[in-house]
Amino acid sequence: MSSADAETIYERVAKIEDELATLRNEVDVLKKALRNKIARHEIDMIKKGKDISSIVD
């Protein structure tokens, strides 16, 4: 790798920060989907007359 092709540490850190932000967004989407799934399950349980205690805030 020539010096012209080499990335600076700052460029590498910027790329890693971008990747981290993307991963955090994906985790947020998954958390929301899981919360929705749990909420739907709780509603179904309530409709069936079952006592539930929520684990989601």
mmCIF entry with sequence, helices, sheets and N, C-alpha, C, O atoms, coordinates in Angstrom:
data_MODEL
# 
_entry.id   MODEL 
# 
_entity.id                         1 
_entity.type                       polymer 
_entity.pdbx_number_of_molecules   1 
# 
_entity_poly.entity_id                      1 
_entity_poly.type                           'polypeptide(L)' 
_entity_poly.nstd_linkage                   no 
_entity_poly.nstd_monomer                   no 
_entity_poly.pdbx_seq_one_letter_code       MSSADAETIYERVAKIEDELATLRNEVDVLKKALRNKIARHEIDMIKKGKDISSIVD 
_entity_poly.pdbx_seq_one_letter_code_can   MSSADAETIYERVAKIEDELATLRNEVDVLKKALRNKIARHEIDMIKKGKDISSIVD 
_entity_poly.pdbx_strand_id                 A 
# 
loop_
_entity_poly_seq.entity_id 
_entity_poly_seq.num 
_entity_poly_seq.mon_id 
_entity_poly_seq.hetero 
1 1  MET n 
1 2  SER n 
1 3  SER n 
1 4  ALA n 
1 5  ASP n 
1 6  ALA n 
1 7  GLU n 
1 8  THR n 
1 9  ILE n 
1 10 TYR n 
1 11 GLU n 
1 12 ARG n 
1 13 VAL n 
1 14 ALA n 
1 15 LYS n 
1 16 ILE n 
1 17 GLU n 
1 18 ASP n 
1 19 GLU n 
1 20 LEU n 
1 21 ALA n 
1 22 THR n 
1 23 LEU n 
1 24 ARG n 
1 25 ASN n 
1 26 GLU n 
1 27 VAL n 
1 28 ASP n 
1 29 VAL n 
1 30 LEU n 
1 31 LYS n 
1 32 LYS n 
1 33 ALA n 
1 34 LEU n 
1 35 ARG n 
1 36 ASN n 
1 37 LYS n 
1 38 ILE n 
1 39 ALA n 
1 40 ARG n 
1 41 HIS n 
1 42 GLU n 
1 43 ILE n 
1 44 ASP n 
1 45 MET n 
1 46 ILE n 
1 47 LYS n 
1 48 LYS n 
1 49 GLY n 
1 50 LYS n 
1 51 ASP n 
1 52 ILE n 
1 53 SER n 
1 54 SER n 
1 55 ILE n 
1 56 VAL n 
1 57 ASP n 
# 
_struct_asym.id          A 
_struct_asym.entity_id   1 
# 
_struct_conf.conf_type_id            HELX_P 
_struct_conf.id                      HELX_P1 
_struct_conf.pdbx_PDB_helix_id       AA1 
_struct_conf.beg_label_comp_id       ILE 
_struct_conf.beg_label_asym_id       A 
_struct_conf.beg_label_seq_id        9 
_struct_conf.pdbx_beg_PDB_ins_code   ? 
_struct_conf.end_label_comp_id       LYS 
_struct_conf.end_label_asym_id       A 
_struct_conf.end_label_seq_id        47 
_struct_conf.pdbx_end_PDB_ins_code   ? 
_struct_conf.beg_auth_comp_id        ILE 
_struct_conf.beg_auth_asym_id        A 
_struct_conf.beg_auth_seq_id         9 
_struct_conf.end_auth_comp_id        LYS 
_struct_conf.end_auth_asym_id        A 
_struct_conf.end_auth_seq_id         47 
_struct_conf.pdbx_PDB_helix_class    1 
_struct_conf.details                 ? 
_struct_conf.pdbx_PDB_helix_length   39 
# 
_struct_conf_type.id          HELX_P 
_struct_conf_type.criteria    ? 
_struct_conf_type.reference   ? 
# 
loop_
_atom_site.group_PDB 
_atom_site.id 
_atom_site.type_symbol 
_atom_site.label_atom_id 
_atom_site.label_alt_id 
_atom_site.label_comp_id 
_atom_site.label_asym_id 
_atom_site.label_entity_id 
_atom_site.label_seq_id 
_atom_site.pdbx_PDB_ins_code 
_atom_site.Cartn_x 
_atom_site.Cartn_y 
_atom_site.Cartn_z 
_atom_site.occupancy 
_atom_site.B_iso_or_equiv 
_atom_site.pdbx_formal_charge 
_atom_site.auth_seq_id 
_atom_site.auth_comp_id 
_atom_site.auth_asym_id 
_atom_site.auth_atom_id 
_atom_site.pdbx_PDB_model_num 
ATOM 1   N N  . MET A 1 1  ? 0.860   -1.174  0.000  1.00 0.00 ? 1  MET A N  1 
ATOM 2   C CA . MET A 1 1  ? 0.000   0.000   0.000  1.00 0.00 ? 1  MET A CA 1 
ATOM 3   C C  . MET A 1 1  ? 0.900   1.229   0.000  1.00 0.00 ? 1  MET A C  1 
ATOM 4   O O  . MET A 1 1  ? 1.775   1.370   0.855  1.00 0.00 ? 1  MET A O  1 
ATOM 5   N N  . SER A 1 2  ? 0.684   2.088   -0.938 1.00 0.00 ? 2  SER A N  1 
ATOM 6   C CA . SER A 1 2  ? 1.484   3.302   -1.007 1.00 0.00 ? 2  SER A CA 1 
ATOM 7   C C  . SER A 1 2  ? 0.945   4.326   -0.023 1.00 0.00 ? 2  SER A C  1 
ATOM 8   O O  . SER A 1 2  ? -0.178  4.209   0.468  1.00 0.00 ? 2  SER A O  1 
ATOM 9   N N  . SER A 1 3  ? 1.758   5.323   0.255  1.00 0.00 ? 3  SER A N  1 
ATOM 10  C CA . SER A 1 3  ? 1.323   6.350   1.208  1.00 0.00 ? 3  SER A CA 1 
ATOM 11  C C  . SER A 1 3  ? 0.105   7.123   0.679  1.00 0.00 ? 3  SER A C  1 
ATOM 12  O O  . SER A 1 3  ? -0.682  7.645   1.468  1.00 0.00 ? 3  SER A O  1 
ATOM 13  N N  . ALA A 1 4  ? -0.053  7.198   -0.638 1.00 0.00 ? 4  ALA A N  1 
ATOM 14  C CA . ALA A 1 4  ? -1.210  7.889   -1.214 1.00 0.00 ? 4  ALA A CA 1 
ATOM 15  C C  . ALA A 1 4  ? -2.489  7.081   -0.980 1.00 0.00 ? 4  ALA A C  1 
ATOM 16  O O  . ALA A 1 4  ? -3.572  7.651   -0.855 1.00 0.00 ? 4  ALA A O  1 
ATOM 17  N N  . ASP A 1 5  ? -2.359  5.751   -0.921 1.00 0.00 ? 5  ASP A N  1 
ATOM 18  C CA . ASP A 1 5  ? -3.511  4.883   -0.721 1.00 0.00 ? 5  ASP A CA 1 
ATOM 19  C C  . ASP A 1 5  ? -3.836  4.672   0.760  1.00 0.00 ? 5  ASP A C  1 
ATOM 20  O O  . ASP A 1 5  ? -4.949  4.272   1.101  1.00 0.00 ? 5  ASP A O  1 
ATOM 21  N N  . ALA A 1 6  ? -2.888  4.934   1.620  1.00 0.00 ? 6  ALA A N  1 
ATOM 22  C CA . ALA A 1 6  ? -3.078  4.663   3.047  1.00 0.00 ? 6  ALA A CA 1 
ATOM 23  C C  . ALA A 1 6  ? -4.093  5.627   3.643  1.00 0.00 ? 6  ALA A C  1 
ATOM 24  O O  . ALA A 1 6  ? -4.100  6.823   3.349  1.00 0.00 ? 6  ALA A O  1 
ATOM 25  N N  . GLU A 1 7  ? -4.965  5.058   4.505  1.00 0.00 ? 7  GLU A N  1 
ATOM 26  C CA . GLU A 1 7  ? -5.906  5.929   5.187  1.00 0.00 ? 7  GLU A CA 1 
ATOM 27  C C  . GLU A 1 7  ? -5.264  6.452   6.461  1.00 0.00 ? 7  GLU A C  1 
ATOM 28  O O  . GLU A 1 7  ? -4.471  5.777   7.117  1.00 0.00 ? 7  GLU A O  1 
ATOM 29  N N  . THR A 1 8  ? -5.630  7.651   6.774  1.00 0.00 ? 8  THR A N  1 
ATOM 30  C CA . THR A 1 8  ? -5.114  8.209   8.021  1.00 0.00 ? 8  THR A CA 1 
ATOM 31  C C  . THR A 1 8  ? -5.900  7.605   9.179  1.00 0.00 ? 8  THR A C  1 
ATOM 32  O O  . THR A 1 8  ? -6.984  7.053   8.986  1.00 0.00 ? 8  THR A O  1 
ATOM 33  N N  . ILE A 1 9  ? -5.361  7.711   10.345 1.00 0.00 ? 9  ILE A N  1 
ATOM 34  C CA . ILE A 1 9  ? -6.049  7.216   11.534 1.00 0.00 ? 9  ILE A CA 1 
ATOM 35  C C  . ILE A 1 9  ? -7.376  7.939   11.709 1.00 0.00 ? 9  ILE A C  1 
ATOM 36  O O  . ILE A 1 9  ? -8.350  7.348   12.174 1.00 0.00 ? 9  ILE A O  1 
ATOM 37  N N  . TYR A 1 10 ? -7.418  9.197   11.346 1.00 0.00 ? 10 TYR A N  1 
ATOM 38  C CA . TYR A 1 10 ? -8.649  9.979   11.480 1.00 0.00 ? 10 TYR A CA 1 
ATOM 39  C C  . TYR A 1 10 ? -9.729  9.483   10.512 1.00 0.00 ? 10 TYR A C  1 
ATOM 40  O O  . TYR A 1 10 ? -10.908 9.417   10.862 1.00 0.00 ? 10 TYR A O  1 
ATOM 41  N N  . GLU A 1 11 ? -9.310  9.140   9.302  1.00 0.00 ? 11 GLU A N  1 
ATOM 42  C CA . GLU A 1 11 ? -10.262 8.595   8.335  1.00 0.00 ? 11 GLU A CA 1 
ATOM 43  C C  . GLU A 1 11 ? -10.793 7.237   8.799  1.00 0.00 ? 11 GLU A C  1 
ATOM 44  O O  . GLU A 1 11 ? -11.981 6.944   8.663  1.00 0.00 ? 11 GLU A O  1 
ATOM 45  N N  . ARG A 1 12 ? -9.901  6.417   9.346  1.00 0.00 ? 12 ARG A N  1 
ATOM 46  C CA . ARG A 1 12 ? -10.309 5.095   9.839  1.00 0.00 ? 12 ARG A CA 1 
ATOM 47  C C  . ARG A 1 12 ? -11.270 5.229   11.022 1.00 0.00 ? 12 ARG A C  1 
ATOM 48  O O  . ARG A 1 12 ? -12.277 4.525   11.093 1.00 0.00 ? 12 ARG A O  1 
ATOM 49  N N  . VAL A 1 13 ? -10.956 6.133   11.944 1.00 0.00 ? 13 VAL A N  1 
ATOM 50  C CA . VAL A 1 13 ? -11.835 6.365   13.093 1.00 0.00 ? 13 VAL A CA 1 
ATOM 51  C C  . VAL A 1 13 ? -13.196 6.866   12.625 1.00 0.00 ? 13 VAL A C  1 
ATOM 52  O O  . VAL A 1 13 ? -14.226 6.446   13.153 1.00 0.00 ? 13 VAL A O  1 
ATOM 53  N N  . ALA A 1 14 ? -13.210 7.756   11.644 1.00 0.00 ? 14 ALA A N  1 
ATOM 54  C CA . ALA A 1 14 ? -14.473 8.270   11.106 1.00 0.00 ? 14 ALA A CA 1 
ATOM 55  C C  . ALA A 1 14 ? -15.303 7.141   10.508 1.00 0.00 ? 14 ALA A C  1 
ATOM 56  O O  . ALA A 1 14 ? -16.517 7.095   10.709 1.00 0.00 ? 14 ALA A O  1 
ATOM 57  N N  . LYS A 1 15 ? -14.662 6.224   9.772  1.00 0.00 ? 15 LYS A N  1 
ATOM 58  C CA . LYS A 1 15 ? -15.378 5.082   9.199  1.00 0.00 ? 15 LYS A CA 1 
ATOM 59  C C  . LYS A 1 15 ? -15.939 4.183   10.296 1.00 0.00 ? 15 LYS A C  1 
ATOM 60  O O  . LYS A 1 15 ? -17.077 3.723   10.200 1.00 0.00 ? 15 LYS A O  1 
ATOM 61  N N  . ILE A 1 16 ? -15.154 3.932   11.327 1.00 0.00 ? 16 ILE A N  1 
ATOM 62  C CA . ILE A 1 16 ? -15.608 3.088   12.430 1.00 0.00 ? 16 ILE A CA 1 
ATOM 63  C C  . ILE A 1 16 ? -16.775 3.745   13.158 1.00 0.00 ? 16 ILE A C  1 
ATOM 64  O O  . ILE A 1 16 ? -17.732 3.069   13.534 1.00 0.00 ? 16 ILE A O  1 
ATOM 65  N N  . GLU A 1 17 ? -16.700 5.055   13.359 1.00 0.00 ? 17 GLU A N  1 
ATOM 66  C CA . GLU A 1 17 ? -17.813 5.765   14.001 1.00 0.00 ? 17 GLU A CA 1 
ATOM 67  C C  . GLU A 1 17 ? -19.082 5.668   13.159 1.00 0.00 ? 17 GLU A C  1 
ATOM 68  O O  . GLU A 1 17 ? -20.174 5.509   13.704 1.00 0.00 ? 17 GLU A O  1 
ATOM 69  N N  . ASP A 1 18 ? -18.949 5.763   11.837 1.00 0.00 ? 18 ASP A N  1 
ATOM 70  C CA . ASP A 1 18 ? -20.104 5.624   10.945 1.00 0.00 ? 18 ASP A CA 1 
ATOM 71  C C  . ASP A 1 18 ? -20.695 4.215   11.047 1.00 0.00 ? 18 ASP A C  1 
ATOM 72  O O  . ASP A 1 18 ? -21.913 4.046   11.104 1.00 0.00 ? 18 ASP A O  1 
ATOM 73  N N  . GLU A 1 19 ? -19.819 3.209   11.069 1.00 0.00 ? 19 GLU A N  1 
ATOM 74  C CA . GLU A 1 19 ? -20.279 1.830   11.195 1.00 0.00 ? 19 GLU A CA 1 
ATOM 75  C C  . GLU A 1 19 ? -20.988 1.618   12.534 1.00 0.00 ? 19 GLU A C  1 
ATOM 76  O O  . GLU A 1 19 ? -22.010 0.935   12.603 1.00 0.00 ? 19 GLU A O  1 
ATOM 77  N N  . LEU A 1 20 ? -20.446 2.199   13.574 1.00 0.00 ? 20 LEU A N  1 
ATOM 78  C CA . LEU A 1 20 ? -21.052 2.083   14.901 1.00 0.00 ? 20 LEU A CA 1 
ATOM 79  C C  . LEU A 1 20 ? -22.435 2.746   14.921 1.00 0.00 ? 20 LEU A C  1 
ATOM 80  O O  . LEU A 1 20 ? -23.377 2.193   15.489 1.00 0.00 ? 20 LEU A O  1 
ATOM 81  N N  . ALA A 1 21 ? -22.559 3.901   14.318 1.00 0.00 ? 21 ALA A N  1 
ATOM 82  C CA . ALA A 1 21 ? -23.856 4.589   14.263 1.00 0.00 ? 21 ALA A CA 1 
ATOM 83  C C  . ALA A 1 21 ? -24.873 3.743   13.508 1.00 0.00 ? 21 ALA A C  1 
ATOM 84  O O  . ALA A 1 21 ? -26.031 3.658   13.916 1.00 0.00 ? 21 ALA A O  1 
ATOM 85  N N  . THR A 1 22 ? -24.456 3.120   12.418 1.00 0.00 ? 22 THR A N  1 
ATOM 86  C CA . THR A 1 22 ? -25.340 2.251   11.651 1.00 0.00 ? 22 THR A CA 1 
ATOM 87  C C  . THR A 1 22 ? -25.787 1.064   12.497 1.00 0.00 ? 22 THR A C  1 
ATOM 88  O O  . THR A 1 22 ? -26.969 0.718   12.506 1.00 0.00 ? 22 THR A O  1 
ATOM 89  N N  . LEU A 1 23 ? -24.855 0.444   13.202 1.00 0.00 ? 23 LEU A N  1 
ATOM 90  C CA . LEU A 1 23 ? -25.197 -0.696  14.056 1.00 0.00 ? 23 LEU A CA 1 
ATOM 91  C C  . LEU A 1 23 ? -26.144 -0.292  15.178 1.00 0.00 ? 23 LEU A C  1 
ATOM 92  O O  . LEU A 1 23 ? -27.071 -1.031  15.509 1.00 0.00 ? 23 LEU A O  1 
ATOM 93  N N  . ARG A 1 24 ? -25.915 0.872   15.759 1.00 0.00 ? 24 ARG A N  1 
ATOM 94  C CA . ARG A 1 24 ? -26.813 1.345   16.820 1.00 0.00 ? 24 ARG A CA 1 
ATOM 95  C C  . ARG A 1 24 ? -28.226 1.548   16.286 1.00 0.00 ? 24 ARG A C  1 
ATOM 96  O O  . ARG A 1 24 ? -29.202 1.209   16.955 1.00 0.00 ? 24 ARG A O  1 
ATOM 97  N N  . ASN A 1 25 ? -28.334 2.099   15.084 1.00 0.00 ? 25 ASN A N  1 
ATOM 98  C CA . ASN A 1 25 ? -29.654 2.284   14.472 1.00 0.00 ? 25 ASN A CA 1 
ATOM 99  C C  . ASN A 1 25 ? -30.338 0.944   14.237 1.00 0.00 ? 25 ASN A C  1 
ATOM 100 O O  . ASN A 1 25 ? -31.539 0.805   14.468 1.00 0.00 ? 25 ASN A O  1 
ATOM 101 N N  . GLU A 1 26 ? -29.569 -0.044  13.776 1.00 0.00 ? 26 GLU A N  1 
ATOM 102 C CA . GLU A 1 26 ? -30.138 -1.369  13.544 1.00 0.00 ? 26 GLU A CA 1 
ATOM 103 C C  . GLU A 1 26 ? -30.604 -1.996  14.853 1.00 0.00 ? 26 GLU A C  1 
ATOM 104 O O  . GLU A 1 26 ? -31.660 -2.627  14.892 1.00 0.00 ? 26 GLU A O  1 
ATOM 105 N N  . VAL A 1 27 ? -29.841 -1.833  15.912 1.00 0.00 ? 27 VAL A N  1 
ATOM 106 C CA . VAL A 1 27 ? -30.237 -2.357  17.219 1.00 0.00 ? 27 VAL A CA 1 
ATOM 107 C C  . VAL A 1 27 ? -31.514 -1.678  17.689 1.00 0.00 ? 27 VAL A C  1 
ATOM 108 O O  . VAL A 1 27 ? -32.400 -2.338  18.232 1.00 0.00 ? 27 VAL A O  1 
ATOM 109 N N  . ASP A 1 28 ? -31.619 -0.377  17.490 1.00 0.00 ? 28 ASP A N  1 
ATOM 110 C CA . ASP A 1 28 ? -32.839 0.345   17.877 1.00 0.00 ? 28 ASP A CA 1 
ATOM 111 C C  . ASP A 1 28 ? -34.060 -0.198  17.131 1.00 0.00 ? 28 ASP A C  1 
ATOM 112 O O  . ASP A 1 28 ? -35.126 -0.364  17.725 1.00 0.00 ? 28 ASP A O  1 
ATOM 113 N N  . VAL A 1 29 ? -33.911 -0.471  15.850 1.00 0.00 ? 29 VAL A N  1 
ATOM 114 C CA . VAL A 1 29 ? -35.013 -1.024  15.059 1.00 0.00 ? 29 VAL A CA 1 
ATOM 115 C C  . VAL A 1 29 ? -35.416 -2.388  15.606 1.00 0.00 ? 29 VAL A C  1 
ATOM 116 O O  . VAL A 1 29 ? -36.604 -2.679  15.746 1.00 0.00 ? 29 VAL A O  1 
ATOM 117 N N  . LEU A 1 30 ? -34.429 -3.223  15.914 1.00 0.00 ? 30 LEU A N  1 
ATOM 118 C CA . LEU A 1 30 ? -34.721 -4.551  16.448 1.00 0.00 ? 30 LEU A CA 1 
ATOM 119 C C  . LEU A 1 30 ? -35.393 -4.475  17.817 1.00 0.00 ? 30 LEU A C  1 
ATOM 120 O O  . LEU A 1 30 ? -36.310 -5.244  18.106 1.00 0.00 ? 30 LEU A O  1 
ATOM 121 N N  . LYS A 1 31 ? -34.936 -3.549  18.657 1.00 0.00 ? 31 LYS A N  1 
ATOM 122 C CA . LYS A 1 31 ? -35.555 -3.383  19.980 1.00 0.00 ? 31 LYS A CA 1 
ATOM 123 C C  . LYS A 1 31 ? -37.017 -2.967  19.847 1.00 0.00 ? 31 LYS A C  1 
ATOM 124 O O  . LYS A 1 31 ? -37.879 -3.485  20.557 1.00 0.00 ? 31 LYS A O  1 
ATOM 125 N N  . LYS A 1 32 ? -37.294 -2.042  18.945 1.00 0.00 ? 32 LYS A N  1 
ATOM 126 C CA . LYS A 1 32 ? -38.678 -1.601  18.740 1.00 0.00 ? 32 LYS A CA 1 
ATOM 127 C C  . LYS A 1 32 ? -39.535 -2.745  18.219 1.00 0.00 ? 32 LYS A C  1 
ATOM 128 O O  . LYS A 1 32 ? -40.679 -2.908  18.643 1.00 0.00 ? 32 LYS A O  1 
ATOM 129 N N  . ALA A 1 33 ? -38.987 -3.540  17.298 1.00 0.00 ? 33 ALA A N  1 
ATOM 130 C CA . ALA A 1 33 ? -39.746 -4.673  16.761 1.00 0.00 ? 33 ALA A CA 1 
ATOM 131 C C  . ALA A 1 33 ? -40.045 -5.680  17.865 1.00 0.00 ? 33 ALA A C  1 
ATOM 132 O O  . ALA A 1 33 ? -41.150 -6.220  17.932 1.00 0.00 ? 33 ALA A O  1 
ATOM 133 N N  . LEU A 1 34 ? -39.074 -5.933  18.722 1.00 0.00 ? 34 LEU A N  1 
ATOM 134 C CA . LEU A 1 34 ? -39.278 -6.876  19.815 1.00 0.00 ? 34 LEU A CA 1 
ATOM 135 C C  . LEU A 1 34 ? -40.307 -6.343  20.809 1.00 0.00 ? 34 LEU A C  1 
ATOM 136 O O  . LEU A 1 34 ? -41.154 -7.096  21.290 1.00 0.00 ? 34 LEU A O  1 
ATOM 137 N N  . ARG A 1 35 ? -40.237 -5.068  21.113 1.00 0.00 ? 35 ARG A N  1 
ATOM 138 C CA . ARG A 1 35 ? -41.233 -4.467  22.012 1.00 0.00 ? 35 ARG A CA 1 
ATOM 139 C C  . ARG A 1 35 ? -42.638 -4.594  21.431 1.00 0.00 ? 35 ARG A C  1 
ATOM 140 O O  . ARG A 1 35 ? -43.590 -4.899  22.150 1.00 0.00 ? 35 ARG A O  1 
ATOM 141 N N  . ASN A 1 36 ? -42.761 -4.360  20.129 1.00 0.00 ? 36 ASN A N  1 
ATOM 142 C CA . ASN A 1 36 ? -44.063 -4.494  19.473 1.00 0.00 ? 36 ASN A CA 1 
ATOM 143 C C  . ASN A 1 36 ? -44.562 -5.931  19.543 1.00 0.00 ? 36 ASN A C  1 
ATOM 144 O O  . ASN A 1 36 ? -45.744 -6.175  19.790 1.00 0.00 ? 36 ASN A O  1 
ATOM 145 N N  . LYS A 1 37 ? -43.662 -6.874  19.326 1.00 0.00 ? 37 LYS A N  1 
ATOM 146 C CA . LYS A 1 37 ? -44.033 -8.293  19.387 1.00 0.00 ? 37 LYS A CA 1 
ATOM 147 C C  . LYS A 1 37 ? -44.494 -8.660  20.795 1.00 0.00 ? 37 LYS A C  1 
ATOM 148 O O  . LYS A 1 37 ? -45.493 -9.361  20.957 1.00 0.00 ? 37 LYS A O  1 
ATOM 149 N N  . ILE A 1 38 ? -43.775 -8.191  21.812 1.00 0.00 ? 38 ILE A N  1 
ATOM 150 C CA . ILE A 1 38 ? -44.153 -8.469  23.198 1.00 0.00 ? 38 ILE A CA 1 
ATOM 151 C C  . ILE A 1 38 ? -45.502 -7.837  23.508 1.00 0.00 ? 38 ILE A C  1 
ATOM 152 O O  . ILE A 1 38 ? -46.350 -8.461  24.147 1.00 0.00 ? 38 ILE A O  1 
ATOM 153 N N  . ALA A 1 39 ? -45.704 -6.608  23.060 1.00 0.00 ? 39 ALA A N  1 
ATOM 154 C CA . ALA A 1 39 ? -46.977 -5.917  23.313 1.00 0.00 ? 39 ALA A CA 1 
ATOM 155 C C  . ALA A 1 39 ? -48.131 -6.682  22.676 1.00 0.00 ? 39 ALA A C  1 
ATOM 156 O O  . ALA A 1 39 ? -49.186 -6.840  23.290 1.00 0.00 ? 39 ALA A O  1 
ATOM 157 N N  . ARG A 1 40 ? -47.937 -7.156  21.448 1.00 0.00 ? 40 ARG A N  1 
ATOM 158 C CA . ARG A 1 40 ? -48.997 -7.934  20.783 1.00 0.00 ? 40 ARG A CA 1 
ATOM 159 C C  . ARG A 1 40 ? -49.283 -9.220  21.555 1.00 0.00 ? 40 ARG A C  1 
ATOM 160 O O  . ARG A 1 40 ? -50.440 -9.616  21.698 1.00 0.00 ? 40 ARG A O  1 
ATOM 161 N N  . HIS A 1 41 ? -48.237 -9.866  22.050 1.00 0.00 ? 41 HIS A N  1 
ATOM 162 C CA . HIS A 1 41 ? -48.410 -11.091 22.835 1.00 0.00 ? 41 HIS A CA 1 
ATOM 163 C C  . HIS A 1 41 ? -49.179 -10.793 24.129 1.00 0.00 ? 41 HIS A C  1 
ATOM 164 O O  . HIS A 1 41 ? -50.077 -11.542 24.514 1.00 0.00 ? 41 HIS A O  1 
ATOM 165 N N  . GLU A 1 42 ? -48.816 -9.692  24.791 1.00 0.00 ? 42 GLU A N  1 
ATOM 166 C CA . GLU A 1 42 ? -49.510 -9.318  26.024 1.00 0.00 ? 42 GLU A CA 1 
ATOM 167 C C  . GLU A 1 42 ? -50.990 -9.039  25.758 1.00 0.00 ? 42 GLU A C  1 
ATOM 168 O O  . GLU A 1 42 ? -51.847 -9.436  26.548 1.00 0.00 ? 42 GLU A O  1 
ATOM 169 N N  . ILE A 1 43 ? -51.287 -8.370  24.671 1.00 0.00 ? 43 ILE A N  1 
ATOM 170 C CA . ILE A 1 43 ? -52.689 -8.088  24.317 1.00 0.00 ? 43 ILE A CA 1 
ATOM 171 C C  . ILE A 1 43 ? -53.443 -9.398  24.097 1.00 0.00 ? 43 ILE A C  1 
ATOM 172 O O  . ILE A 1 43 ? -54.570 -9.560  24.564 1.00 0.00 ? 43 ILE A O  1 
ATOM 173 N N  . ASP A 1 44 ? -52.812 -10.327 23.382 1.00 0.00 ? 44 ASP A N  1 
ATOM 174 C CA . ASP A 1 44 ? -53.453 -11.631 23.158 1.00 0.00 ? 44 ASP A CA 1 
ATOM 175 C C  . ASP A 1 44 ? -53.712 -12.346 24.480 1.00 0.00 ? 44 ASP A C  1 
ATOM 176 O O  . ASP A 1 44 ? -54.766 -12.956 24.660 1.00 0.00 ? 44 ASP A O  1 
ATOM 177 N N  . MET A 1 45 ? -52.755 -12.275 25.407 1.00 0.00 ? 45 MET A N  1 
ATOM 178 C CA . MET A 1 45 ? -52.918 -12.935 26.705 1.00 0.00 ? 45 MET A CA 1 
ATOM 179 C C  . MET A 1 45 ? -54.058 -12.294 27.501 1.00 0.00 ? 45 MET A C  1 
ATOM 180 O O  . MET A 1 45 ? -54.848 -12.987 28.142 1.00 0.00 ? 45 MET A O  1 
ATOM 181 N N  . ILE A 1 46 ? -54.130 -10.964 27.452 1.00 0.00 ? 46 ILE A N  1 
ATOM 182 C CA . ILE A 1 46 ? -55.199 -10.249 28.173 1.00 0.00 ? 46 ILE A CA 1 
ATOM 183 C C  . ILE A 1 46 ? -56.554 -10.635 27.589 1.00 0.00 ? 46 ILE A C  1 
ATOM 184 O O  . ILE A 1 46 ? -57.508 -10.862 28.332 1.00 0.00 ? 46 ILE A O  1 
ATOM 185 N N  . LYS A 1 47 ? -56.641 -10.709 26.259 1.00 0.00 ? 47 LYS A N  1 
ATOM 186 C CA . LYS A 1 47 ? -57.896 -11.092 25.613 1.00 0.00 ? 47 LYS A CA 1 
ATOM 187 C C  . LYS A 1 47 ? -58.338 -12.490 26.045 1.00 0.00 ? 47 LYS A C  1 
ATOM 188 O O  . LYS A 1 47 ? -59.532 -12.779 26.114 1.00 0.00 ? 47 LYS A O  1 
ATOM 189 N N  . LYS A 1 48 ? -57.359 -13.356 26.336 1.00 0.00 ? 48 LYS A N  1 
ATOM 190 C CA . LYS A 1 48 ? -57.662 -14.721 26.769 1.00 0.00 ? 48 LYS A CA 1 
ATOM 191 C C  . LYS A 1 48 ? -57.934 -14.796 28.269 1.00 0.00 ? 48 LYS A C  1 
ATOM 192 O O  . LYS A 1 48 ? -58.219 -15.867 28.804 1.00 0.00 ? 48 LYS A O  1 
ATOM 193 N N  . GLY A 1 49 ? -57.842 -13.638 28.948 1.00 0.00 ? 49 GLY A N  1 
ATOM 194 C CA . GLY A 1 49 ? -58.116 -13.599 30.364 1.00 0.00 ? 49 GLY A CA 1 
ATOM 195 C C  . GLY A 1 49 ? -56.954 -14.014 31.246 1.00 0.00 ? 49 GLY A C  1 
ATOM 196 O O  . GLY A 1 49 ? -57.141 -14.280 32.433 1.00 0.00 ? 49 GLY A O  1 
ATOM 197 N N  . LYS A 1 50 ? -55.782 -14.072 30.693 1.00 0.00 ? 50 LYS A N  1 
ATOM 198 C CA . LYS A 1 50 ? -54.591 -14.473 31.462 1.00 0.00 ? 50 LYS A CA 1 
ATOM 199 C C  . LYS A 1 50 ? -53.981 -13.245 32.122 1.00 0.00 ? 50 LYS A C  1 
ATOM 200 O O  . LYS A 1 50 ? -53.976 -12.154 31.553 1.00 0.00 ? 50 LYS A O  1 
ATOM 201 N N  . ASP A 1 51 ? -53.473 -13.438 33.314 1.00 0.00 ? 51 ASP A N  1 
ATOM 202 C CA . ASP A 1 51 ? -52.794 -12.357 34.030 1.00 0.00 ? 51 ASP A CA 1 
ATOM 203 C C  . ASP A 1 51 ? -51.366 -12.256 33.493 1.00 0.00 ? 51 ASP A C  1 
ATOM 204 O O  . ASP A 1 51 ? -50.670 -13.262 33.348 1.00 0.00 ? 51 ASP A O  1 
ATOM 205 N N  . ILE A 1 52 ? -50.955 -11.057 33.210 1.00 0.00 ? 52 ILE A N  1 
ATOM 206 C CA . ILE A 1 52 ? -49.604 -10.845 32.689 1.00 0.00 ? 52 ILE A CA 1 
ATOM 207 C C  . ILE A 1 52 ? -48.913 -9.759  33.481 1.00 0.00 ? 52 ILE A C  1 
ATOM 208 O O  . ILE A 1 52 ? -49.559 -8.905  34.089 1.00 0.00 ? 52 ILE A O  1 
ATOM 209 N N  . SER A 1 53 ? -47.600 -9.799  33.467 1.00 0.00 ? 53 SER A N  1 
ATOM 210 C CA . SER A 1 53 ? -46.832 -8.671  34.004 1.00 0.00 ? 53 SER A CA 1 
ATOM 211 C C  . SER A 1 53 ? -45.818 -8.305  32.929 1.00 0.00 ? 53 SER A C  1 
ATOM 212 O O  . SER A 1 53 ? -45.068 -9.150  32.441 1.00 0.00 ? 53 SER A O  1 
ATOM 213 N N  . SER A 1 54 ? -45.818 -7.053  32.581 1.00 0.00 ? 54 SER A N  1 
ATOM 214 C CA . SER A 1 54 ? -44.986 -6.579  31.480 1.00 0.00 ? 54 SER A CA 1 
ATOM 215 C C  . SER A 1 54 ? -43.530 -6.538  31.898 1.00 0.00 ? 54 SER A C  1 
ATOM 216 O O  . SER A 1 54 ? -43.196 -6.200  33.033 1.00 0.00 ? 54 SER A O  1 
ATOM 217 N N  . ILE A 1 55 ? -42.661 -6.895  30.938 1.00 0.00 ? 55 ILE A N  1 
ATOM 218 C CA . ILE A 1 55 ? -41.216 -6.778  31.147 1.00 0.00 ? 55 ILE A CA 1 
ATOM 219 C C  . ILE A 1 55 ? -40.658 -5.600  30.372 1.00 0.00 ? 55 ILE A C  1 
ATOM 220 O O  . ILE A 1 55 ? -39.463 -5.315  30.439 1.00 0.00 ? 55 ILE A O  1 
ATOM 221 N N  . VAL A 1 56 ? -41.530 -4.909  29.631 1.00 0.00 ? 56 VAL A N  1 
ATOM 222 C CA . VAL A 1 56 ? -41.116 -3.774  28.809 1.00 0.00 ? 56 VAL A CA 1 
ATOM 223 C C  . VAL A 1 56 ? -41.631 -2.494  29.454 1.00 0.00 ? 56 VAL A C  1 
ATOM 224 O O  . VAL A 1 56 ? -42.785 -2.415  29.875 1.00 0.00 ? 56 VAL A O  1 
ATOM 225 N N  . ASP A 1 57 ? -40.768 -1.505  29.524 1.00 0.00 ? 57 ASP A N  1 
ATOM 226 C CA . ASP A 1 57 ? -41.172 -0.206  30.073 1.00 0.00 ? 57 ASP A CA 1 
ATOM 227 C C  . ASP A 1 57 ? -41.885 0.613   29.038 1.00 0.00 ? 57 ASP A C  1 
ATOM 228 O O  . ASP A 1 57 ? -42.299 1.738   29.319 1.00 0.00 ? 57 ASP A O  1 
# 
